[in-house]
Amino acid sequence: QVQLVESGGGLVQAGGSLRLSCAASGITFRNYALGWFRQAPGKEREFVAAITDWGGTTPYADSVKGRFTISRDNAKNTMYLQMNNVKPEDTAVYYCAAGAYASRVPATYSYWGQGTQVTVSS
């Protein structure tokens, strides 16, 4: 079956860095667009970044632009989110998703991971 497994979350101080990973199995990884979303307590799931099957990126969410970088390694069936200069408002559960299009809309993705918690302390 299809599995997307996020890792790399944790507790980090403001201004620090984290790299999230999303390992996929059960799909032909290179054929899928991928996205990162996040959800903070009491808030809706929001778009962070997306990447096409061939590695092109769509505009990042304004809140992370210039600080986060999405990438993928099709040979390793893995996607990454490099998070630099993190802020307390980045605290959320981060989810990876796979679908046909590199979209900002969660409903366009077919598969989702279980999420990894990122907590940024001030």
C-alpha positions in Angstrom: 0.0 0.0 0.0 1.0 3.6 -0.3 2.9 5.1 2.5 4.3 8.6 3.1 6.4 8.9 6.2 7.6 12.2 7.6 10.6 12.5 9.9 12.9 15.2 11.2 10.5 17.2 13.3 11.3 18.2 16.9 11.9 21.1 19.2 14.1 23.9 17.9 14.9 27.5 19.0 13.8 30.4 17.0 16.4 31.3 14.4 17.5 27.7 14.1 17.1 25.1 11.4 15.4 21.8 10.7 15.2 19.5 7.7 12.1 17.5 7.3 12.0 14.3 5.2 9.1 12.5 3.5 9.9 8.9 2.4 7.4 7.4 0.0 6.7 3.8 -0.9 4.0 2.0 -2.8 3.9 4.6 -5.6 6.0 5.4 -8.6 7.5 8.4 -6.8 8.9 10.1 -9.9 5.5 10.4 -11.4 4.0 12.4 -8.5 3.9 16.0 -7.6 4.5 16.6 -3.9 3.6 19.1 -1.3 4.2 20.2 2.3 1.4 21.4 4.4 1.1 22.3 8.1 -1.6 22.6 10.7 -1.3 24.5 14.0 -3.6 23.9 16.9 -7.0 25.4 16.2 -6.2 26.3 12.7 -6.9 24.9 9.2 -4.3 23.0 7.3 -2.3 25.4 5.2 -0.1 25.1 2.2 3.7 25.5 2.7 5.4 24.5 -0.5 5.0 22.2 -3.5 7.3 20.6 -6.1 6.5 19.1 -9.5 7.4 15.5 -10.6 10.5 16.8 -12.4 11.6 19.1 -9.5 10.1 22.5 -10.4 8.7 24.5 -7.5 5.6 26.6 -7.3 5.6 29.9 -5.3 6.0 29.2 -1.6 3.6 30.4 1.0 4.4 34.0 1.8 4.9 33.1 5.5 7.9 30.9 4.6 9.3 32.5 1.5 13.0 33.0 1.7 13.3 30.7 4.7 12.1 27.3 3.6 13.3 25.2 0.6 11.5 22.2 -0.8 13.5 19.6 -2.8 13.2 16.0 -3.8 15.5 13.0 -4.6 13.7 10.7 -7.0 16.4 8.1 -6.6 15.7 7.9 -2.9 11.9 8.3 -3.2 12.2 11.1 -0.7 11.2 14.7 -0.4 12.7 17.3 1.9 11.8 20.6 3.5 14.8 22.6 4.7 13.6 25.1 7.3 15.9 28.0 8.2 15.5 30.9 10.5 12.4 29.3 12.0 10.0 31.3 14.0 7.5 30.4 16.8 4.7 30.8 14.3 6.1 27.9 12.3 5.1 25.6 15.2 2.7 23.0 13.7 2.3 19.5 12.5 3.9 19.2 9.1 2.4 16.9 6.5 3.7 15.7 3.2 1.3 14.8 0.3 1.5 13.3 -3.1 -0.8 14.0 -6.1 -1.0 14.7 -9.8 -0.4 18.4 -9.5 1.9 20.7 -7.5 -1.1 22.5 -6.0 -1.8 24.7 -3.0 -5.1 23.0 -2.5 -5.1 20.0 -0.1 -8.0 18.3 -1.8 -6.0 17.8 -5.0 -3.6 15.4 -3.3 -4.3 11.7 -3.2 -2.0 10.5 -0.5 -0.9 12.0 2.9 1.5 11.2 5.6 0.7 11.1 9.3 2.6 14.2 10.1 5.6 15.3 12.1 5.5 17.8 14.9 7.7 20.9 14.7 7.9 23.1 17.8 9.8 26.4 17.7 10.6 28.0 21.1 11.1 31.7 21.5 
